[in-house]
Amino acid sequence: MEDFDRAAQRKMGDTTRSVHLAYHMFLSTRDMARLGMMGTTAMPPMPPMQEPLFGREQVMQGGFAVFILLVPIVLAYTRRIWKRTGRVQSANAEDSERLLRMEQAIESIAVEVERIGEGQRFTTKLLAERQPEAAARIGVVPRREPGTITPH
């Protein structure tokens, strides 16, 4: 593209008909001929195919040999994995001192939690019984009668 001039290129068109103007390219005859020659020249012929290193029959025989050799290795590895996962030692709760200690600790925690719950229930009961007396001393009128259930 010897004669191509970037400054000569511009957008043209009717702005009353469209906002998008056309971008025309101005090329010389020599540049257009060169572009035409580039598009019409044929690719050089491919070099002749070389003869393959191994024939189809040899490749098939090699693949079969690799398969025959790998099958015993894969089976041996698979048996090894199966044997390794098959030896699971079951934990005997009667023999394990650690599990017995854990069981005793959990039971003592359960007893303590039950004691805390009983204490909370007792405190709540005492406060509920004292509430009408305390409200009378302060002079507050209860919003509802004791013992009535309000709908939710």
C-alpha beads as a LAMMPS data file, in Angstrom:
LAMMPS data file: protein, C-alpha beads

152 atoms
151 bonds

1 atom types
1 bond types

-500.0 500.0 xlo xhi
-500.0 500.0 ylo yhi
-500.0 500.0 zlo zhi

Masses

1 110.0

Atoms # bond

1 1 1 0.000 0.000 0.000
2 1 1 2.390 2.593 -1.321
3 1 1 -0.130 5.325 -2.141
4 1 1 -2.391 4.965 0.939
5 1 1 -2.904 8.281 2.741
6 1 1 -4.505 8.190 6.195
7 1 1 -5.423 11.879 6.024
8 1 1 -7.509 11.318 2.872
9 1 1 -9.812 8.842 4.639
10 1 1 -13.006 10.310 6.131
11 1 1 -16.621 9.584 7.036
12 1 1 -19.263 10.648 4.547
13 1 1 -23.031 10.489 4.290
14 1 1 -26.321 12.303 4.768
15 1 1 -26.736 13.258 8.434
16 1 1 -30.449 13.979 7.912
17 1 1 -31.089 10.312 7.048
18 1 1 -28.774 8.579 9.548
19 1 1 -26.599 9.332 12.541
20 1 1 -24.134 6.647 11.460
21 1 1 -21.987 7.840 8.611
22 1 1 -20.162 5.544 6.187
23 1 1 -16.374 5.271 6.333
24 1 1 -15.193 5.184 2.731
25 1 1 -11.648 4.105 1.919
26 1 1 -9.902 5.904 -0.911
27 1 1 -7.330 3.630 -2.598
28 1 1 -5.165 4.149 -5.656
29 1 1 -5.359 1.765 -8.612
30 1 1 -1.950 0.335 -7.747
31 1 1 -3.020 -0.416 -4.114
32 1 1 -6.283 -2.023 -5.278
33 1 1 -4.339 -4.202 -7.757
34 1 1 -1.970 -5.316 -5.004
35 1 1 -4.888 -6.234 -2.712
36 1 1 -6.501 -8.167 -5.562
37 1 1 -3.294 -10.086 -6.221
38 1 1 -2.995 -11.005 -2.543
39 1 1 -6.523 -12.422 -2.567
40 1 1 -6.172 -14.442 -5.754
41 1 1 -2.748 -15.991 -5.376
42 1 1 -2.902 -19.694 -4.707
43 1 1 -1.265 -21.317 -1.734
44 1 1 1.896 -23.211 -2.538
45 1 1 1.307 -26.940 -2.783
46 1 1 1.773 -28.978 0.354
47 1 1 4.919 -31.058 0.506
48 1 1 4.335 -34.718 -0.224
49 1 1 3.340 -36.808 2.770
50 1 1 6.166 -38.736 4.322
51 1 1 5.671 -42.383 4.973
52 1 1 4.590 -42.947 8.595
53 1 1 7.113 -44.330 11.055
54 1 1 4.802 -47.178 12.110
55 1 1 2.111 -48.898 10.093
56 1 1 -1.487 -49.270 11.262
57 1 1 -0.992 -52.919 12.150
58 1 1 2.100 -52.160 14.210
59 1 1 0.259 -49.447 16.168
60 1 1 -2.596 -51.866 16.906
61 1 1 -0.180 -54.546 18.122
62 1 1 1.659 -52.044 20.329
63 1 1 -1.570 -50.830 21.907
64 1 1 -2.650 -54.400 22.602
65 1 1 0.749 -55.161 24.213
66 1 1 0.526 -52.081 26.452
67 1 1 -3.000 -53.079 27.473
68 1 1 -1.885 -56.621 28.335
69 1 1 1.027 -55.301 30.411
70 1 1 -0.985 -52.673 32.297
71 1 1 -3.975 -54.848 33.254
72 1 1 -2.081 -56.900 35.908
73 1 1 -0.529 -53.759 37.360
74 1 1 -3.906 -52.045 37.663
75 1 1 -5.491 -55.143 39.216
76 1 1 -2.665 -55.480 41.761
77 1 1 -2.969 -51.836 42.734
78 1 1 -6.749 -52.151 43.048
79 1 1 -6.429 -55.240 45.292
80 1 1 -3.930 -53.362 47.448
81 1 1 -6.361 -50.469 47.922
82 1 1 -9.260 -52.836 48.720
83 1 1 -7.213 -54.725 51.295
84 1 1 -6.068 -51.518 52.949
85 1 1 -9.607 -50.165 53.330
86 1 1 -10.971 -53.522 54.534
87 1 1 -9.040 -53.423 57.810
88 1 1 -11.201 -51.092 59.846
89 1 1 -10.765 -51.568 63.575
90 1 1 -14.055 -51.253 65.351
91 1 1 -13.948 -49.241 68.550
92 1 1 -15.130 -51.313 71.494
93 1 1 -16.864 -49.047 74.020
94 1 1 -16.342 -51.543 76.856
95 1 1 -12.550 -51.643 76.434
96 1 1 -11.784 -48.025 75.718
97 1 1 -10.959 -46.048 78.858
98 1 1 -11.101 -42.772 76.965
99 1 1 -14.670 -43.403 75.785
100 1 1 -15.704 -44.327 79.329
101 1 1 -14.253 -41.074 80.682
102 1 1 -16.044 -39.105 77.975
103 1 1 -19.327 -40.821 78.811
104 1 1 -18.952 -39.981 82.511
105 1 1 -18.113 -36.349 81.712
106 1 1 -21.167 -35.996 79.469
107 1 1 -23.420 -37.486 82.127
108 1 1 -22.085 -35.081 84.785
109 1 1 -22.640 -32.141 82.421
110 1 1 -26.222 -33.302 81.846
111 1 1 -26.840 -33.430 85.623
112 1 1 -25.446 -29.901 86.071
113 1 1 -27.589 -28.552 83.234
114 1 1 -30.662 -30.144 84.827
115 1 1 -29.780 -28.470 88.160
116 1 1 -29.476 -25.088 86.437
117 1 1 -32.877 -25.591 84.791
118 1 1 -34.480 -26.489 88.131
119 1 1 -32.987 -23.378 89.719
120 1 1 -34.342 -21.167 86.942
121 1 1 -37.800 -22.709 87.236
122 1 1 -37.783 -22.170 91.031
123 1 1 -36.678 -18.540 90.692
124 1 1 -39.311 -17.885 88.036
125 1 1 -42.003 -19.400 90.274
126 1 1 -40.971 -17.221 93.247
127 1 1 -40.958 -14.051 91.156
128 1 1 -44.355 -14.898 89.660
129 1 1 -45.847 -15.374 93.154
130 1 1 -44.367 -12.118 94.472
131 1 1 -45.363 -9.990 91.489
132 1 1 -48.899 -9.081 92.651
133 1 1 -47.595 -8.023 96.110
134 1 1 -44.792 -5.950 94.619
135 1 1 -47.149 -4.267 92.157
136 1 1 -49.565 -3.378 95.006
137 1 1 -46.751 -1.813 97.061
138 1 1 -45.658 0.331 94.131
139 1 1 -49.207 1.253 93.252
140 1 1 -49.256 -0.228 89.753
141 1 1 -52.474 -1.775 88.549
142 1 1 -51.854 -5.082 86.749
143 1 1 -52.918 -5.091 83.108
144 1 1 -54.690 -8.405 83.465
145 1 1 -55.843 -10.658 86.231
146 1 1 -53.331 -13.305 87.326
147 1 1 -54.006 -16.685 85.830
148 1 1 -55.759 -15.477 82.690
149 1 1 -54.428 -16.483 79.286
150 1 1 -54.267 -13.840 76.592
151 1 1 -54.712 -14.783 72.950
152 1 1 -51.705 -14.374 70.726

Bonds

1 1 1 2
2 1 2 3
3 1 3 4
4 1 4 5
5 1 5 6
6 1 6 7
7 1 7 8
8 1 8 9
9 1 9 10
10 1 10 11
11 1 11 12
12 1 12 13
13 1 13 14
14 1 14 15
15 1 15 16
16 1 16 17
17 1 17 18
18 1 18 19
19 1 19 20
20 1 20 21
21 1 21 22
22 1 22 23
23 1 23 24
24 1 24 25
25 1 25 26
26 1 26 27
27 1 27 28
28 1 28 29
29 1 29 30
30 1 30 31
31 1 31 32
32 1 32 33
33 1 33 34
34 1 34 35
35 1 35 36
36 1 36 37
37 1 37 38
38 1 38 39
39 1 39 40
40 1 40 41
41 1 41 42
42 1 42 43
43 1 43 44
44 1 44 45
45 1 45 46
46 1 46 47
47 1 47 48
48 1 48 49
49 1 49 50
50 1 50 51
51 1 51 52
52 1 52 53
53 1 53 54
54 1 54 55
55 1 55 56
56 1 56 57
57 1 57 58
58 1 58 59
59 1 59 60
60 1 60 61
61 1 61 62
62 1 62 63
63 1 63 64
64 1 64 65
65 1 65 66
66 1 66 67
67 1 67 68
68 1 68 69
69 1 69 70
70 1 70 71
71 1 71 72
72 1 72 73
73 1 73 74
74 1 74 75
75 1 75 76
76 1 76 77
77 1 77 78
78 1 78 79
79 1 79 80
80 1 80 81
81 1 81 82
82 1 82 83
83 1 83 84
84 1 84 85
85 1 85 86
86 1 86 87
87 1 87 88
88 1 88 89
89 1 89 90
90 1 90 91
91 1 91 92
92 1 92 93
93 1 93 94
94 1 94 95
95 1 95 96
96 1 96 97
97 1 97 98
98 1 98 99
99 1 99 100
100 1 100 101
101 1 101 102
102 1 102 103
103 1 103 104
104 1 104 105
105 1 105 106
106 1 106 107
107 1 107 108
108 1 108 109
109 1 109 110
110 1 110 111
111 1 111 112
112 1 112 113
113 1 113 114
114 1 114 115
115 1 115 116
116 1 116 117
117 1 117 118
118 1 118 119
119 1 119 120
120 1 120 121
121 1 121 122
122 1 122 123
123 1 123 124
124 1 124 125
125 1 125 126
126 1 126 127
127 1 127 128
128 1 128 129
129 1 129 130
130 1 130 131
131 1 131 132
132 1 132 133
133 1 133 134
134 1 134 135
135 1 135 136
136 1 136 137
137 1 137 138
138 1 138 139
139 1 139 140
140 1 140 141
141 1 141 142
142 1 142 143
143 1 143 144
144 1 144 145
145 1 145 146
146 1 146 147
147 1 147 148
148 1 148 149
149 1 149 150
150 1 150 151
151 1 151 152
